[in-house]
Amino acid sequence: MKASASLFTRIVALALVAAVTTPSSSRAQASLTSADTAAINVTALDYIDGWYAADGDRMAKALHPELAKRNVFTDPQGRSRLIQMSAMTLVNNTRSGGGSSIPASQRKHDVRILDSYGNTASVRVTAASWVDYMHMARFNNRWVIVNVLWENDPAVTR
């Protein structure tokens, strides 16, 4: 009986240490309901799978109309410039073929919610040869993408 009590005490102590040392971002993320988490994942997949399928309507559904999508491009001389895209440009590019030429075997659509607070979330999507960092917001009772900053895989940019 003594061994069981000792084991129980250790488990409780470890649980308390974990709760106290858990980063605040994990606690904030825990405030999402399972419905929020599911909706955020659906929005991210509408975005990336809509791109792969050249489905402009699916892409449009994921975006806030005032979306800003950006990438820092650095030329061979080391000069950087900001490439910007609006929601309309992204939807039109999707409708024009988007990522439909990317072979299915190379398509990735890994979604990870990095952080959340109230009606906002930071989300990472690992795609075929790039990563998208997204800011999402609950807007008119649905999750939409407001900002995207993307970076190509280093092998692709060099």
Sequence and secondary structure as in RCSB ss.txt:
>XXXX:A:sequence
MKASASLFTRIVALALVAAVTTPSSSRAQASLTSADTAAINVTALDYIDGWYAADGDRMAKALHPELAKRNVFTD
PQGRSRLIQMSAMTLVNNTRSGGGSSIPASQRKHDVRILDSYGNTASVRVTAASWVDYMHMARFNNRWVIVNVLW
ENDPAVTR
>XXXX:A:secstr
 HHHHHHHHHHHHHHHHHHHHS HHHHHHTTS HHHHHHHHHHHHHHHHHHHHT HHHHHHHEEEEEEEEEEEE 
TTS EEEEEEEHHHHHHHHHTTTTTTS GGG   EEEEEEEETTEEEEEEE SSEEEEEEEEEETTEEEEEEEEE
EE HHHH 
